[in-house]
Amino acid sequence: MSSLAPLPSAASSGRLPAPELENFVPRATGGIAQFPVYYMRGGTSTGIVLWHQHIPEELSLKEELIRAIMGVPACGETRGNKQTTGLGRGAPTSNKVFIVSRSSTNDADITSTLAQLAADKAAIDWSVNCGNMSAALPMYALETGLIKATAGRTTVRIFNTNTGVTTDATVRTPDASSFIPPDTEIPGVMGKFPGVELTLRHPVGAKTGKLLPTCHPSDPICGIDVSCVDVAVPMVILRATDVGKTGSESPDELSRDGKLKERLREIWVAAGLKMGLRRRGGALMTAADLSHSETVPKVCLVSPGEGDVHINARYFTPQSPHSSLAVTGGCCLAVACLLPGTVANTLAHGLPAISEMDGICTVAMRNPAGVLRARIGATVGTNGLRVTSVAYERSAQLLLYGHFPVYGASPALREFAARW
């Protein structure tokens, strides 16, 4: 039986009694390596948060541990894997692992590194961030004593190594403790939970260094017009009608459409090559790399919004349709809506022209789970739109914490755990 334990009942003050990092360390019991994990939800994603000192520095051992915790294949691919031996749960949104450390600079409080997994693959993608799961990190920092709360509101500055982007995560801490009032509802999550406001600083060009990686607001690719935009994450935006859809389909409908998925793969591969996307080591991604990629580029089908909703979105990760709209993708789409000449801009309605922006603009994007709103901080200059920040609200939840036993760990991984 796993030793992962549910949280004790909260004390009357509302504090969640979590152990501090110094007293919550790896161990080896009966020859079984056991590692401390925090199982958390951020926005509409779930995953694991690990303290960097509790895991090996060597990449092969680090990935061995992460695969075991999430229940993905140790090598190669296993089609139909249900992750019954780990904590991952099928969808990409439930296959995320964050590694956290203290920041070594004065520009951030903590550093985060995301490992994105797929249920049936051993390969781990270290190239992207997750805006949803990032919402769990201020709670983790407060609960583990990494950050001290201040009365009223506490902001945790998070530098992400995958993208080089810093996020300011602000939570309400009325009594200067780790308690965050559960008063926030978001689309796709039932009930009220602790709220987190996240602001991405200077998110443009997260992977390519450019707002428009192809240098054009739209490009003809595979016979249709698409827009390639890089804000928080590189994304390919196209009209739903150009691939035979209305833009109101459910994720299940889209997932069952094999011809659509093959068509989108053709488009994102061609667009990814044109954008010059690169592997983590710096080499250009090949067509084969892009075809099998679980993370970049994202794909978004758009259609006109109605009422106070500016645009409708159906978002792909890219291999699978998303149950809602990832916030990094939402941030990218929101900026695209403001850029003249993009596919999103031609379909969005009710938004001010760039020349009329007064510094902040909120873009409402309908998705299968509801409406995501992103606040864009931008200025207009001689070179067009200059995006300074993108903000959005999520909720977070600490689900479980405890030691995860790794059965069949390599001798080196067992030795690492035994050193403590």
N, C-alpha and C positions, 0 to 999 in steps of 0.2 A: 504494500500500500504506500502511495506517495505520502511524504510527511508535509506536503503543502497544506497549511491550516487556514481555516476561515478566520477573519478578524474577530477578536473579542468584541463584546458589546461596547459601544462608546460610553465613556464616562459622562456624568451629568454635565460637565463643562463643554462637552461636544468634542473633546480631543480624541483622536483615534490612537490607541496605545501601540505604536509601532516601535520595534527595536532600532537603536542607532547602529550605524554601520560598523563601528568598532566591535560591537558585541554580536554581530550577525554575520558569521564568516563561513567559508567552506569547511568541510570536515570529511573524514573517511571513517565510516563505521562498518565493521564486519566486511571490510574489503570493498565497500560500495562508496564511490565518490558522491558527495552531496553538495549542492551549490545553492546559495541564497538567491531567491528570485522574488520579484514583485510582479504579480499578475494584475494588469491594469486595463482600464478603458480610457481612451481619449477620443472625444467626439464619437464617431461611428466606427472606430477601429478598436481592436483589442490586441494585446500583446504583452511582452515581457520587458521589464526594465532591470538591467544588471549594473552593479557597481564595478568599474573597470579593474579595481584591485582584486576583485573576487574571481576574475577569469584570467586565463593565460594570455600573455602577450603574443606568443607564437600563433600566426594566423591559422595553421592547420589544426591546432588544439582548440583554438577559439571557435572555429567553425564546427569541429566535432561536438563540442559542448552545446552550441546553439542548435544544431540539427537534432541532438538528442532531446533537448528541452521541448522543442516544437514538434517532434515526431515526424520529421521528414526523412527520406532515404539517406543512408550514410554515403551512398555514391550513386551516380547515374540517375535513372528515372524509374519510378514505380507508378504506372498509370492506375488511377482509381484509389490511391492511398488515402485512407480516412484519418490519418494522424491519431490513431487510437492509443499510441504509446507516448504521446506528448500533449502539449497545451495549445498547439495550433488547431484551427478549426476550419480547414478547407479554403475559404475565400481569401484572396490577398489581403483584405482588410483585417483579417484575424491571424496574420502571419508576420507580425512585426516584432523586432527585438531592438530595443534601444540600449546602448552602452553609455553610461554617464560617468563623467569625471569632473573635478574642479577645473575651472578655467585657469590657464597660465598667464592670461593677460587681464588688464583692467577694463577691457571693453565688454566682458561677459562674466557671469557668475559661475555658470556650469557649461560644460561641453557635451554635446550629444552626437552619437554616431549610430545611424540606423542600418540594421541588417534586414533586408526584405527577402522573405522566403516564399516558395511556392509549395503547395501540398505534395506534389508528386515529383519534385526535383531536389537533388542535393545541392545544386548551384545556388549560391547566395549572392544577391545583388547589393553592393555597397555604394551605389551611385546616386541614390535619391534620398530625400527627406520625406517625412509624413506630417502634414499639417494637422491632421486629426489626432494622431497618437502623441504629437508634441504637447497637446493639452494636458497629458498626464504628468509631464515632467515637473511643473511647479509643485504639484501635490507630493510627488516623490521627494523633491528637494526639501520640502517642509517637514514631511514625516520622518525622514532619515536624519534630520538635523544639519543638512548641508547648508541650509539657508535659515536665518532667523526672521520670523515674521515681525512686521511693524504694525502698529495700531491703525486700523482703517483699511489700508490696501497694501499689498506686497507685490513688488515686481521682480521677477526672476529673469535675468538676461541669459538667453540660451544661444550659444554658438554651435551651429551644425557643421560638422566636418565634411559631410557628404556634398553639401552645396556651397559652403562658405558664407551662408546667410545667417544673420543674427536675428533672433525673435525675442521681443519683449513680451513676457507672459505675466499678466496682472490678475491677481485674485483678491477677493475680499477677505480680510482677516480682522474682524471687528475687535477681538480681544487680544490681538498680538500673539496668537497661538497658531498651531497648525490647522485649527478648525476653519474650514471654508463653508459658509452656509449653503445648504442644498436648495437653491432658489432659482435654478436656471433650467429652462426647457429648450431643446433644440430639435429640429426635424430628424426623424429616424431613430430617436431614443425615447422610450416611454418613461415618463415621470420627471421629477425635478432632482437635479444633482448639483454639486459645486460647479460654479461657472468660472470660465477662464477667458479673458480677452487676450488674443494674440495679435501682435503687430510685427509684421515682417519688415525689417529695415533694408532699404535698397535691394529689393528682390529681383531686379531685372538681370537677365543673363545668367541665371543660376548654373546652367550647364554649358552655354555657348558664348557667354560674355556679351550677347546682343539681345535687344528687345525683339528685333525681327531678324532671326538667324539667316534668312535668305536675302535680307536687305530689301524685301518687298512686302507690302501689306497682304498681298495674295499672290499665289502662283498657280499656273495650270499644272496639275499633277495627276497622272493616270486618267486624263480626260475630263477632270472637273477642277473648279477653282477651290483652293484650300488656303488657309492662313496658318503660317508657322510662327508661333509666338513663344517666347521664353521669359516667363515671370514665375519664379519659385520652382517651376518645372517646365520643360519644353513640351509643347502641345501642338497637335494638328487639329485645326477646327474646320469643319465642313458642314454644308447644308444637309439636313436630314433627307430632304427631297432628292438630293443628287445621288443618294444610294437607295432610293425607293422606300423611304420611311417618312412618317409624319412628324416624328419627334415626340410623340406622346406614348410610344410603346413602353411596356413594362420591361424591367431587366430580364425577366424570364423569357418573354417573347424574343428579345434581342439575342439572348443566349442560345435559343433553339434554332436560330437562323444561320445555318452553316455557310450559306452562300454570302451572306452579309459579312461574316467574320473573315472569310477568305478575301473578300473585296477590301475590307478595311486593312487587312494585313498587307495587301499589295500597296495600298496608299501610304500606310505609315512607314513601310520599308523605304519606298521611294522618297518620301518626305524626310525621313531620318538621314538618308544619304545626302540629300540636298542641304540639310541643316548642319551637316558636319558633326554629328554627335560622336562622342568619344567614349571609349572604355575608361574604367577607373584609372588605369595606368597611363592614359594619354593617347593611346593608339586609336585611330579612327575605327568606328564600328563598321563591320562589313554587313552586306545584305543578310547573311546568315545570322549574324549577331542580332540584328534588328528583328528578324523574323521570329526569333525565339525569346526576345526580350520580354520580361515581366513588368518592366517599369518605364522605359522611355522608347519613343515619345508617347505621351498620353494622346488619346483621340477623343474628340468631342463632337457629337452631332448636335446641331443647333437649329432652332425654329423660332418664329416670333413669339414673344410673350403676350400676355393679356392683362388689362387693368394696370395695377401698380407693379406687375412683374415685367422686367425689361426683356428677358429672353428665356427660352426653355432649353434645357441641356440634357443630353444622354451621354454619359461619360464612360470611357473604356480605359482599362489599366495598363497596357492596351489589350491583353489577351482576352479579358472578360469584361462584360458590362458591370459597372459599379451600381450598388444598391441605392446610392444617393449621388453626391457630387463631392469628391475629395476637396478639401479646402485649398490645397495648393493648386489644383486644377481650377477651382472656382476663382481663386485670385487671378490666375492667368486669363481665364475667360472674361472676368470683369474688366481687366485692363484692355483686352482685345476689343471689348464693346465700345471703348472710348477712342480707339484708333481709326481714323478715317481710312477707308479702303479695305478693311478686313472683312471677312465673311460675317463675323459677329456684328460688326458695326452696321453693316447693311441690313441686318435683320432686327437688331435691338431697337426698341422704340421708347420714347419718353426721356432720353438722356440728353444732357446739355452738350453742345458742341465744345470742343477743346477750348476754343477762344473764350467761352463763357464760364469756364470752370473757375471757382474761387478758392481752390486749394484742396477741397474735400468733395468727393462724389461717392454716393452709395449706389451700388448696382445690385439689383434683385434678380436671382437666377432660380427658376423653378426646376426641380429635379424629382425623381420618383419618390423621394422621402419628404418633400416639402419645398420650402424656399430658403436658399442660402443668400445672405446679404454680405457683401464685402465693401468696406470703406476704403476708397482709394485716395491716398495723399499724392497730389501731383501738381506740378507747375508747367506752364506753357512758355517755351522760349523759341528762339530762332530755329532750333533743331526739332521742334515739335514737342510731344509730351515727355516730360521727365518725371518718372514715378519715384517718389521718395519712400512711400510706405504702403502696405496693404494690411488692413485689420479685419478681424472676424471674431465671432464669439462661439465657443464650444463649451461642453461640460466634461467633467472627468470623474473617475471612480476608481478607488482602490478595491479590487475584488478579493484578492488573497495574497498572503505572503508566507514564505516558509522555505524549507530546503527541498530541492528537487533531486531525488536519487537517480544517478546515471548508471543503469545496469549495463554491463559489458563495456565500460569505459576502457580506453587504452591505458597501458601502464603509466605513460607520461601524464595523462589526465588524473589518474588516481594518485600519482605522486604529488602533483600540484595540490590537490585537495588535502592530502595528508600533512603537508608542510605547516598548515595552520594549527 
